[in-house]
Amino acid sequence: MSGADPRVRAVLKLAPVIPVFTPDDIDDAVQVAQALFRGGLPVIEVTLRTPRALEAIKAMVEAVPDAVIGAGTVLDVAQMQAVKQAGGRFAVSPGATPRLYAAARDADLPYLPGVATGSELIVGLEHGLDTFKFFPAVQAGGAAMLSAWHGPFGDVRFCPTGGISAQTASQFLHMPNVLCVGGSWLTTAALMQTRDWDSVERLAREAAVLAG
């Protein structure tokens, strides 16, 4: 689409899986970023679902400067600006509004809005975007929905997120309109509780070759 921000697709093409990570502890967040990066996943979506999420983004950016750290669950204009100030490289939302589209432009932040319907997708196209988060992917129709959308929206590309596992990721990754998938299986609560960074790195290595 003319005028679309090419930076979004450039980020999504860096790896087949974007880990979706919800931080509780700043030091642990840095360890997670390092483990994922060592494992071959340079793009990390840090959800703004905990009080220290923005602080975690800042720490992760400083600790792993070659990684591409962005924010997920961006729900309002203030959060969009805060992500930019924290050093986030992109923003992701579970949905989108005209105010959020404008806020992303104002912040000059690559933006991946969530869509679950054709109408939401068309609104995004009207705002000049051509790349979207399909969320919640499994609950909203999964691979069958993306296959149906490929006809009328042939130029659009997606990062499906929500309900995807290491076992089901490949069925999405082999679709022509999917650039990558988002997944929370790399940073589960159990792994965080045990601080099992070696397993996080191993899961990242496995995820990094899923599109092969």
C-alpha positions as YAML, in Angstrom:
chain: A
units: angstrom
residues:
- id: 1
  name: MET
  ca: [0.00, 0.00, 0.00]
- id: 2
  name: SER
  ca: [1.31, 3.45, -0.75]
- id: 3
  name: GLY
  ca: [2.50, 5.38, 2.25]
- id: 4
  name: ALA
  ca: [2.73, 2.34, 4.54]
- id: 5
  name: ASP
  ca: [5.55, 2.37, 7.06]
- id: 6
  name: PRO
  ca: [8.17, -0.11, 5.76]
- id: 7
  name: ARG
  ca: [9.77, -0.31, 9.21]
- id: 8
  name: VAL
  ca: [7.00, -2.53, 10.54]
- id: 9
  name: ARG
  ca: [7.57, -5.27, 7.98]
- id: 10
  name: ALA
  ca: [11.34, -4.94, 8.39]
- id: 11
  name: VAL
  ca: [10.95, -5.71, 12.11]
- id: 12
  name: LEU
  ca: [8.58, -8.63, 11.52]
- id: 13
  name: LYS
  ca: [10.94, -10.22, 8.99]
- id: 14
  name: LEU
  ca: [13.83, -10.44, 11.47]
- id: 15
  name: ALA
  ca: [12.62, -13.73, 12.98]
- id: 16
  name: PRO
  ca: [9.72, -16.17, 12.54]
- id: 17
  name: VAL
  ca: [8.60, -15.79, 16.15]
- id: 18
  name: ILE
  ca: [8.20, -12.66, 18.27]
- id: 19
  name: PRO
  ca: [8.23, -13.66, 21.95]
- id: 20
  name: VAL
  ca: [5.44, -11.97, 23.90]
- id: 21
  name: PHE
  ca: [6.81, -11.31, 27.37]
- id: 22
  name: THR
  ca: [5.09, -9.89, 30.47]
- id: 23
  name: PRO
  ca: [7.75, -8.65, 32.92]
- id: 24
  name: ASP
  ca: [7.50, -8.62, 36.70]
- id: 25
  name: ASP
  ca: [11.13, -8.17, 37.71]
- id: 26
  name: ILE
  ca: [13.58, -5.82, 35.97]
- id: 27
  name: ASP
  ca: [16.65, -8.02, 36.43]
- id: 28
  name: ASP
  ca: [14.74, -11.03, 35.16]
- id: 29
  name: ALA
  ca: [13.58, -9.02, 32.14]
- id: 30
  name: VAL
  ca: [17.20, -8.33, 31.22]
- id: 31
  name: GLN
  ca: [18.02, -12.04, 31.56]
- id: 32
  name: VAL
  ca: [15.07, -12.90, 29.33]
- id: 33
  name: ALA
  ca: [16.17, -10.42, 26.66]
- id: 34
  name: GLN
  ca: [19.71, -11.82, 26.70]
- id: 35
  name: ALA
  ca: [18.52, -15.43, 26.54]
- id: 36
  name: LEU
  ca: [16.10, -14.79, 23.67]
- id: 37
  name: PHE
  ca: [18.71, -12.81, 21.74]
- id: 38
  name: ARG
  ca: [21.34, -15.55, 22.24]
- id: 39
  name: GLY
  ca: [18.78, -18.04, 20.98]
- id: 40
  name: GLY
  ca: [18.31, -16.14, 17.74]
- id: 41
  name: LEU
  ca: [15.15, -14.13, 18.41]
- id: 42
  name: PRO
  ca: [16.12, -10.44, 18.22]
- id: 43
  name: VAL
  ca: [12.58, -9.01, 18.35]
- id: 44
  name: ILE
  ca: [10.74, -8.99, 21.70]
- id: 45
  name: GLU
  ca: [7.27, -7.67, 22.50]
- id: 46
  name: VAL
  ca: [7.04, -6.57, 26.13]
- id: 47
  name: THR
  ca: [3.42, -6.23, 27.22]
- id: 48
  name: LEU
  ca: [2.38, -3.23, 29.27]
- id: 49
  name: ARG
  ca: [0.40, -5.40, 31.67]
- id: 50
  name: THR
  ca: [2.55, -4.91, 34.78]
- id: 51
  name: PRO
  ca: [3.52, -1.75, 36.69]
- id: 52
  name: ARG
  ca: [7.21, -2.05, 35.81]
- id: 53
  name: ALA
  ca: [6.83, -2.89, 32.13]
- id: 54
  name: LEU
  ca: [8.13, 0.46, 30.82]
- id: 55
  name: GLU
  ca: [11.06, 0.28, 33.23]
- id: 56
  name: ALA
  ca: [11.75, -3.24, 31.97]
- id: 57
  name: ILE
  ca: [11.76, -2.06, 28.35]
- id: 58
  name: LYS
  ca: [14.28, 0.63, 29.20]
- id: 59
  name: ALA
  ca: [16.54, -1.87, 30.99]
- id: 60
  name: MET
  ca: [16.29, -4.43, 28.18]
- id: 61
  name: VAL
  ca: [17.11, -1.81, 25.54]
- id: 62
  name: GLU
  ca: [20.20, -0.75, 27.48]
- id: 63
  name: ALA
  ca: [21.35, -4.31, 28.21]
- id: 64
  name: VAL
  ca: [20.82, -5.73, 24.71]
- id: 65
  name: PRO
  ca: [21.15, -2.77, 22.33]
- id: 66
  name: ASP
  ca: [21.17, -4.98, 19.22]
- id: 67
  name: ALA
  ca: [17.78, -6.46, 20.08]
- id: 68
  name: VAL
  ca: [14.59, -4.82, 18.82]
- id: 69
  name: ILE
  ca: [12.50, -4.29, 21.94]
- id: 70
  name: GLY
  ca: [8.94, -3.09, 21.51]
- id: 71
  name: ALA
  ca: [5.80, -2.81, 23.59]
- id: 72
  name: GLY
  ca: [2.56, -4.74, 23.44]
- id: 73
  name: THR
  ca: [-0.85, -4.05, 24.96]
- id: 74
  name: VAL
  ca: [-0.54, -0.36, 24.05]
- id: 75
  name: LEU
  ca: [-4.05, 0.89, 24.73]
- id: 76
  name: ASP
  ca: [-3.90, 4.71, 24.80]
- id: 77
  name: VAL
  ca: [-2.02, 7.79, 23.64]
- id: 78
  name: ALA
  ca: [-0.08, 8.23, 26.89]
- id: 79
  name: GLN
  ca: [1.26, 4.68, 26.68]
- id: 80
  name: MET
  ca: [2.34, 5.21, 23.07]
- id: 81
  name: GLN
  ca: [4.38, 8.25, 24.08]
- id: 82
  name: ALA
  ca: [5.80, 6.45, 27.12]
- id: 83
  name: VAL
  ca: [6.97, 3.55, 24.96]
- id: 84
  name: LYS
  ca: [8.85, 5.94, 22.71]
- id: 85
  name: GLN
  ca: [10.47, 7.63, 25.71]
- id: 86
  name: ALA
  ca: [11.49, 4.26, 27.16]
- id: 87
  name: GLY
  ca: [13.38, 3.42, 23.97]
- id: 88
  name: GLY
  ca: [10.84, 1.00, 22.53]
- id: 89
  name: ARG
  ca: [11.33, 0.40, 18.81]
- id: 90
  name: PHE
  ca: [7.74, -0.51, 17.94]
- id: 91
  name: ALA
  ca: [4.25, -0.63, 19.47]
- id: 92
  name: VAL
  ca: [1.60, -3.35, 19.30]
- id: 93
  name: SER
  ca: [-2.08, -3.13, 20.28]
- id: 94
  name: PRO
  ca: [-4.77, -5.81, 20.64]
- id: 95
  name: GLY
  ca: [-7.05, -3.50, 18.63]
- id: 96
  name: ALA
  ca: [-6.85, 0.06, 17.33]
- id: 97
  name: THR
  ca: [-8.66, 3.41, 17.26]
- id: 98
  name: PRO
  ca: [-8.15, 6.57, 15.19]
- id: 99
  name: ARG
  ca: [-6.50, 8.15, 18.25]
- id: 100
  name: LEU
  ca: [-4.00, 5.30, 18.51]
- id: 101
  name: TYR
  ca: [-3.18, 5.47, 14.81]
- id: 102
  name: ALA
  ca: [-2.56, 9.20, 15.20]
- id: 103
  name: ALA
  ca: [-0.50, 8.69, 18.35]
- id: 104
  name: ALA
  ca: [1.79, 6.23, 16.56]
- id: 105
  name: ARG
  ca: [2.33, 8.75, 13.76]
- id: 106
  name: ASP
  ca: [2.98, 11.55, 16.26]
- id: 107
  name: ALA
  ca: [5.49, 9.39, 18.15]
- id: 108
  name: ASP
  ca: [7.08, 8.24, 14.87]
- id: 109
  name: LEU
  ca: [6.82, 4.69, 16.18]
- id: 110
  name: PRO
  ca: [6.36, 1.66, 13.90]
- id: 111
  name: TYR
  ca: [2.90, 0.40, 14.80]
- id: 112
  name: LEU
  ca: [1.32, -3.05, 14.60]
- id: 113
  name: PRO
  ca: [-2.40, -2.68, 15.39]
- id: 114
  name: GLY
  ca: [-4.53, -5.69, 16.17]
- id: 115
  name: VAL
  ca: [-7.38, -6.72, 13.87]
- id: 116
  name: ALA
  ca: [-9.92, -9.52, 14.15]
- id: 117
  name: THR
  ca: [-12.45, -8.49, 11.47]
- id: 118
  name: GLY
  ca: [-12.44, -7.32, 7.88]
- id: 119
  name: SER
  ca: [-13.84, -3.93, 8.90]
- id: 120
  name: GLU
  ca: [-11.01, -3.34, 11.39]
- id: 121
  name: LEU
  ca: [-8.54, -4.30, 8.68]
- id: 122
  name: ILE
  ca: [-10.06, -1.81, 6.24]
- id: 123
  name: VAL
  ca: [-9.88, 0.96, 8.85]
- id: 124
  name: GLY
  ca: [-6.17, 0.19, 9.21]
- id: 125
  name: LEU
  ca: [-5.73, 0.38, 5.44]
- id: 126
  name: GLU
  ca: [-7.48, 3.76, 5.46]
- id: 127
  name: HIS
  ca: [-4.88, 4.93, 7.99]
- id: 128
  name: GLY
  ca: [-2.11, 3.91, 5.60]
- id: 129
  name: LEU
  ca: [-1.01, 0.64, 7.16]
- id: 130
  name: ASP
  ca: [-0.62, -2.70, 5.41]
- id: 131
  name: THR
  ca: [0.69, -4.93, 8.20]
- id: 132
  name: PHE
  ca: [-1.33, -6.06, 11.22]
- id: 133
  name: LYS
  ca: [-1.41, -8.25, 14.30]
- id: 134
  name: PHE
  ca: [-4.17, -10.83, 13.86]
- id: 135
  name: PHE
  ca: [-5.47, -11.16, 17.41]
- id: 136
  name: PRO
  ca: [-6.63, -13.29, 19.09]
- id: 137
  name: ALA
  ca: [-5.53, -15.49, 16.21]
- id: 138
  name: VAL
  ca: [-6.83, -18.93, 17.17]
- id: 139
  name: GLN
  ca: [-10.03, -17.64, 18.76]
- id: 140
  name: ALA
  ca: [-10.77, -15.30, 15.80]
- id: 141
  name: GLY
  ca: [-10.62, -17.96, 13.12]
- id: 142
  name: GLY
  ca: [-7.00, -19.07, 12.93]
- id: 143
  name: ALA
  ca: [-5.32, -20.07, 9.69]
- id: 144
  name: ALA
  ca: [-8.68, -20.46, 7.93]
- id: 145
  name: MET
  ca: [-9.47, -16.77, 8.50]
- id: 146
  name: LEU
  ca: [-6.07, -15.67, 7.23]
- id: 147
  name: SER
  ca: [-6.50, -17.85, 4.15]
- id: 148
  name: ALA
  ca: [-9.90, -16.26, 3.46]
- id: 149
  name: TRP
  ca: [-8.47, -12.75, 3.88]
- id: 150
  name: HIS
  ca: [-5.66, -13.40, 1.40]
- id: 151
  name: GLY
  ca: [-8.10, -13.05, -1.50]
- id: 152
  name: PRO
  ca: [-9.55, -9.58, -0.89]
- id: 153
  name: PHE
  ca: [-6.48, -8.31, 1.00]
- id: 154
  name: GLY
  ca: [-3.68, -9.80, -1.08]
- id: 155
  name: ASP
  ca: [-1.11, -7.14, -0.23]
- id: 156
  name: VAL
  ca: [-1.67, -7.25, 3.53]
- id: 157
  name: ARG
  ca: [0.67, -9.15, 5.84]
- id: 158
  name: PHE
  ca: [0.06, -10.41, 9.38]
- id: 159
  name: CYS
  ca: [1.65, -11.42, 12.65]
- id: 160
  name: PRO
  ca: [-0.94, -13.78, 14.15]
- id: 161
  name: THR
  ca: [-0.81, -13.85, 17.96]
- id: 162
  name: GLY
  ca: [-2.98, -15.49, 20.58]
- id: 163
  name: GLY
  ca: [-3.34, -19.18, 21.30]
- id: 164
  name: ILE
  ca: [-0.38, -20.18, 19.09]
- id: 165
  name: SER
  ca: [2.06, -22.78, 20.40]
- id: 166
  name: ALA
  ca: [5.39, -24.18, 19.26]
- id: 167
  name: GLN
  ca: [3.41, -27.09, 17.80]
- id: 168
  name: THR
  ca: [0.94, -24.97, 15.79]
- id: 169
  name: ALA
  ca: [3.19, -22.07, 14.75]
- id: 170
  name: SER
  ca: [4.38, -23.69, 11.52]
- id: 171
  name: GLN
  ca: [0.85, -23.95, 10.07]
- id: 172
  name: PHE
  ca: [0.71, -20.14, 10.22]
- id: 173
  name: LEU
  ca: [4.30, -19.50, 9.16]
- id: 174
  name: HIS
  ca: [3.84, -21.36, 5.88]
- id: 175
  name: MET
  ca: [0.99, -19.08, 4.81]
- id: 176
  name: PRO
  ca: [1.81, -16.49, 2.12]
- id: 177
  name: ASN
  ca: [0.39, -13.54, 4.08]
- id: 178
  name: VAL
  ca: [2.12, -14.33, 7.41]
- id: 179
  name: LEU
  ca: [5.47, -12.73, 8.22]
- id: 180
  name: CYS
  ca: [5.87, -14.14, 11.72]
- id: 181
  name: VAL
  ca: [3.85, -15.23, 14.75]
- id: 182
  name: GLY
  ca: [3.70, -13.91, 18.29]
- id: 183
  name: GLY
  ca: [4.07, -16.42, 21.08]
- id: 184
  name: SER
  ca: [4.11, -16.49, 24.86]
- id: 185
  name: TRP
  ca: [5.30, -20.09, 25.15]
- id: 186
  name: LEU
  ca: [8.95, -18.95, 25.33]
- id: 187
  name: THR
  ca: [8.53, -17.03, 28.58]
- id: 188
  name: THR
  ca: [5.92, -18.93, 30.57]
- id: 189
  name: ALA
  ca: [5.20, -18.18, 34.21]
- id: 190
  name: ALA
  ca: [6.81, -21.50, 35.17]
- id: 191
  name: LEU
  ca: [10.07, -20.59, 33.41]
- id: 192
  name: MET
  ca: [10.05, -17.17, 35.05]
- id: 193
  name: GLN
  ca: [9.46, -18.62, 38.51]
- id: 194
  name: THR
  ca: [12.40, -21.01, 38.19]
- id: 195
  name: ARG
  ca: [14.54, -18.42, 36.34]
- id: 196
  name: ASP
  ca: [15.39, -21.12, 33.81]
- id: 197
  name: TRP
  ca: [17.21, -18.91, 31.31]
- id: 198
  name: ASP
  ca: [18.84, -21.91, 29.61]
- id: 199
  name: SER
  ca: [15.41, -23.27, 28.70]
- id: 200
  name: VAL
  ca: [14.31, -19.85, 27.44]
- id: 201
  name: GLU
  ca: [17.37, -19.80, 25.17]
- id: 202
  name: ARG
  ca: [16.70, -23.38, 24.02]
- id: 203
  name: LEU
  ca: [13.07, -22.57, 23.19]
- id: 204
  name: ALA
  ca: [14.27, -19.50, 21.29]
- id: 205
  name: ARG
  ca: [16.69, -21.61, 19.24]
- id: 206
  name: GLU
  ca: [13.87, -24.00, 18.37]
- id: 207
  name: ALA
  ca: [11.52, -21.14, 17.48]
- id: 208
  name: ALA
  ca: [14.14, -19.38, 15.34]
- id: 209
  name: VAL
  ca: [14.08, -22.22, 12.79]
- id: 210
  name: LEU
  ca: [10.32, -22.88, 12.74]
- id: 211
  name: ALA
  ca: [9.85, -21.25, 9.34]
- id: 212
  name: GLY
  ca: [12.43, -23.54, 7.74]
...
